[in-house]
Amino acid sequence: MATTILVAGATGNLGGRIVRELLKRGAEVRALVRPSSDEKKVDALKQQGVQIAEADTSDVVQLTKACEGVSCVVSALQGLRDVLVDTQSRLVDAAIEAGVPRFISSDFATDFTKQAAGENRNFDLRKEFMAYIDKKPIAATSIMNGAFAEILFYGTPLLDFKNNQVGYWENPDWRIDFTTMDNIAAFTAAAALDESTPRILRIASFQLSPNELANVAQTVTHANYHVVRLGSLEELAAYNKRERAAHPEGEQEVYPRWQQSQYQQSMFTAQHETLDNERYPDIQWTSAQEWLSRR
């Protein structure tokens, strides 16, 4: 009999990829969706053979019913406190009530356990939820993937294809962890089907310093790239604090400009010393050169 995995956030970008990877591995997938979820996205899940569990995420009774009979809950939910802390906490309580043994949190990011409080708003929310679930009688796992590799195509100061420039703060030899969404999804699916996952798993498709990133970009584009110092980490942290204070409306936004800059800061202040990439040998990790060649 196939193992059943419940995925919360299955209609989202990362959640949808996790669903596909679970199906590839022969799992039965149940998607937790809200009554207001996009019908087209829900229909697309049904066409893949996914079970649909519709529930009001503010109702623990409905969430408990959705969790019945599953071996692991995977959360790919995104949002602010009402989602990352409140909804996930209710989902944990429901999973416990339903007898679910394992829960994979929506912690797909730089290793925020190495970040000081107040340096990254969204990481602080994840820390708050981590403190909550760690007090509960359920085996929790967080998958830390560094930065999404997709950020390299977003036109951030880190990699500017238009001006052939790589920007950095503090140290041009600091190695940043990057993982593609497809690699994250494959690893998460494998972890969901693994009954012995530890509390934290750390992965990266590739690890590159700004100097190394410039070399790969030059190889791929056949153009010279300049490595430019953007300032110190102290200056970046001070800028982020000023911007957050000046734009309080951003507290109600998932990705205000100052939050995006906080992510840049986190990329240069926390890194994986060891990786768990080899835990699931079937995963084909995307190389930096292969990834940048896709732009």
Secondary structure by P-SEA (a helix, b strand, c coil): cbbbbbbcccccaaaaaaaaaaaaaccbbbbbbcccccaaaaaaaaaabbbbbbbccccaaaaaaaaccccbbbbccccccccccaaaaaaaaaaaaacccbbbccccccccccccccccaaaaaaaaaaaaaaacccbbbbbbcccccccccccccccccccccccccccccbbbbbbcaaaaaaaaaaaaaccccccbbbbbcccccaaaaaaaaaaaacbbbbbbbcccaaaaaaaaaaaaaaccccccccccaaaaaaaaaaaacccccccccccccccccccaaaaaaac
